[in-house]
């Protein structure tokens, strides 16, 4: 299977890759994704036979340490008022910066939110990529209001070079 693209967008976003220009490696052998897009990038690389040298995960959606109640509440709030949920989400991903994320807004779906909240990062799959020679880079903001970046840091350290960036949030 051929790699379909080199960048995968986050939940409720499109064309936001420019926000990560400072960190992104752009070439034929690097795939990257932000938040929900990090899941999609990872799955794309796992299922592809194409050469990939580097997988860059920007603030990967990491909720496997959250309990079922937290996930249910997120889905309930989205279902009750998707617009209000998305507005709050956009505000939280940009914290503590003043980046206007509205220009990248693309209404997310309940199914995508459910997928990102329930996704389990598989240690065997991550190790398989490492064993294939894929360099995994994970970028996390210390002040992330979306995920527990400390727990994500601890999890990904076994498989990746992790950049834990002070005074940055989800959008880095």
WOLINKA-V457318 format. One record per residue. RES is the residue in one small letter. PSI is psi in radians with two decimals (999 if undefined). D_CENTER is the distance of its C-alpha to the mean C-alpha in Angstrom with 2 decimals. Layout:
res psi d_center
RES PSI D_CENTER
RES PSI D_CENTER
This chain:
res psi d_center
x 2.35 22.40
x 2.50 21.44
x 2.20 17.96
x -0.54 17.61
x 2.97 15.67
x -0.14 14.06
x 2.41 11.05
x 2.23 8.82
x 2.75 8.26
x 2.98 6.30
x 2.31 8.51
x 0.29 11.94
x 2.78 11.46
x 2.56 13.11
x 0.53 14.30
x 0.09 12.27
x -0.46 11.87
x -0.41 14.96
x -0.33 13.29
x 0.25 12.04
x -0.60 15.46
x -0.49 16.51
x -0.45 14.12
x 2.46 13.67
x 2.14 16.16
x 1.88 17.40
x -3.13 19.71
x -0.20 20.53
x 0.33 19.05
x 2.32 15.53
x 2.40 12.45
x 2.83 9.12
x 2.69 5.97
x 2.19 3.83
x -1.94 1.72
x -0.65 4.41
x -0.43 5.16
x -0.67 3.83
x -0.82 6.12
x -0.71 8.44
x -0.79 8.80
x -0.85 9.58
x -0.63 11.94
x -0.80 13.45
x -0.70 14.35
x -0.70 15.68
x -0.04 17.86
x 2.59 19.14
x -0.09 22.29
x 2.66 21.66
x 2.24 21.55
x 2.15 18.24
x -0.65 18.78
x 2.37 15.39
x 2.06 11.79
x 2.13 9.54
x 1.92 6.02
x 2.03 5.33
x 1.04 4.64
x 2.43 2.82
x 1.95 4.38
x 1.67 7.65
x 0.16 10.72
x -0.18 13.18
x -0.06 15.26
x 2.59 15.86
x 2.95 19.08
x -0.59 19.90
x -0.78 21.52
x -0.82 18.45
x -0.74 16.61
x -0.74 19.89
x -0.75 20.33
x -0.82 17.02
x -0.68 18.05
x -0.80 21.59
x -0.70 20.83
x -0.81 18.90
x -0.65 21.84
x -0.76 24.38
x 1.51 23.24
x -0.68 20.14
x -0.80 20.97
x -0.70 21.38
x -0.82 18.16
x -0.69 16.24
x -0.78 18.36
x -0.72 17.58
x -0.83 13.82
x -0.67 14.21
x -0.75 16.47
x -0.59 14.28
x -0.49 11.21
x -0.33 13.91
x 2.40 15.78
x 0.22 17.67
x 3.11 17.85
x 0.40 19.90
x 2.29 17.57
x 1.79 18.55
x -0.14 15.52
x -0.56 18.10
x -0.24 18.77
x 0.02 15.36
x 2.34 15.72
x 1.94 15.84
x 2.14 16.70
x 2.88 14.29
x 2.78 16.08
x -0.73 16.93
x -0.70 16.11
x -0.73 12.48
x -0.77 12.18
x -0.74 14.16
x -0.80 12.19
x -0.58 8.86
x -0.54 11.25
x -0.03 13.29
x 2.37 11.14
x 2.04 12.60
x 2.16 11.34
x 2.03 14.70
x -0.63 16.40
x -0.70 18.91
x -0.72 16.56
x -0.78 14.85
x -0.65 18.46
x -0.71 19.59
x -0.78 17.37
x -0.76 18.71
x -0.51 22.16
x -0.12 21.90
x 0.18 21.44
x 2.22 17.84
x 2.17 16.67
x 2.24 13.16
x 2.26 11.88
x 2.28 9.28
x 2.14 9.28
x 2.48 9.55
x 2.31 11.75
x -0.57 14.74
x 0.51 15.24
x 2.22 11.91
x 0.02 13.25
x -0.89 10.37
x 2.87 9.67
x 1.63 12.41
x -0.46 11.39
x -0.79 14.73
x -0.66 14.29
x -0.74 10.93
x -0.88 12.96
x -0.68 15.85
x -0.88 14.18
x -0.32 12.59
x -0.50 15.76
x -0.36 17.70
x -0.21 15.92
x 2.84 14.40
x 2.10 15.40
x 2.24 13.49
x 1.89 13.91
x 1.81 14.27
x 2.09 15.21
x 2.62 17.87
x 0.44 18.30
x 2.66 14.79
x -2.66 12.42
x -0.67 8.87
x -0.04 9.64
x 999 11.42
